Amino acid sequence: MSVAAFLPWQHETARAWLAGRERFAHAWLVHGLAGIGKLDFAAAAAASLLCEAPRDHLACGQCPACTWVASGNHPDLRRIRPEAVALQEGAEAADGADEAEPAATGAAKRAPSKEIRVDQIRALESWFNTATHRGGWRVALLYPAQALNVISANALLKVLEEPPAHTVFLLVADAPDRLLPTLVSRCRRLPLPAPGADEALQWLRGQGVDAAEEWLAAAGGAPLAALRLAQSGDQACPAWLAQLVNPLAQGQAPDIGTLADSLEKSAPLEWIDALQRLSTDLMLAGAGAPVRYFPSLAKPVGQAAARADAVRLAEAARWLTQQRRLATHPLNAKLFAHATLQRMVLSCQS
């Protein structure tokens, strides 16, 4: 195993930030566009803070501390994340001694929690009250910060109001405005920029991604999100989107029933996300701007946008955001897809 490393577009930011490690704030909120590598940055930052022989402020990868971090056994590092996230990261992550509560067994078996619970925050108290094992920093890596519920967020707030000595909290979030304002006020904010297109494309090609331009566009310029999309086995622009847009471009109604059938077994969050991106492209085209997400559909999107009413498009975009909240538990997947597609069609009709 190797110690977590910064992504190529993060090195300059990391070195400048870590240069002030001796005067570090006790809590940092690392935020930015989803899919640009914020968690990678925070994990590499934790390794660098714990490193005993940093090179140009970054982890050396060879000292005892780096070896412990790489093996997941550093006693001065804790990861606080939902149990569901821990399980996605691997069984060992869920069974670790830090923060994930083991799943119940037998009749009491429950679904893994998608929230960071208050007991996970309270469980850190004994850790805070012991001396650091190597005489340096103690690092708590918490992600995604928006998974904190009201109770756990307030519990963390109390910790940050009287922060334990030699401890740095690294909170990772896509959008600070989704967090408790008083919690954000207790953190120094570290916004991470998205990489430039050339650097992102170079990195994606280095990961073996074909048609990197299309995948990067579909991910809104976020390279890690583009890599995940490319590894999903789908197309950068799903075929069903073309089947939806092409008839609209000609002033015709698409076959919503067939489209709903094709989406019935897909994860609703995935196709709603695609519709949200399409909605953005339609509004951009309607305003005379280049499309952002699906350049291969630029022509029919432009034609459909020319026929659409701008107010209806904006209303549909807001409506899609509301539907996203229902996407994890639709009562009937096919009816949910049909109703959502119907609303999109109506928004494109003058």
Secondary structure, 3 states (H helix, E strand, C coil): CCCCCCCHHHHHHHHHHHCCHHHCCCEEEEECCCCCCHHHHHHHHHHHHHCCCCECCECCCCCHHHHHHHHCCCCCEEEECCHHHHHHCCHHHHHCCCCCCCCCCHHHCCCCCCCECHHHHHCCHHHHCCCCCCCCCEEEEECCHHHECHHHHHHHHHHHHCCCCCEEEEEEECCHHHCCHHHHHCCEEEECCCCCHHHHHHHHHHCCCCCHHHHHHHCCCCHHHHHHHHHCCCCCCCHHHHHHHHHHHCCCCCCHHHHHHHHCCCCHHHHHHHHHHHHHHHHHHHCCCCCCCCHHHHHHHHHHHHHCCHHHHHHHHHHHHHHHCCCCCCCCHHHHHHHHHHHHHHHCCC
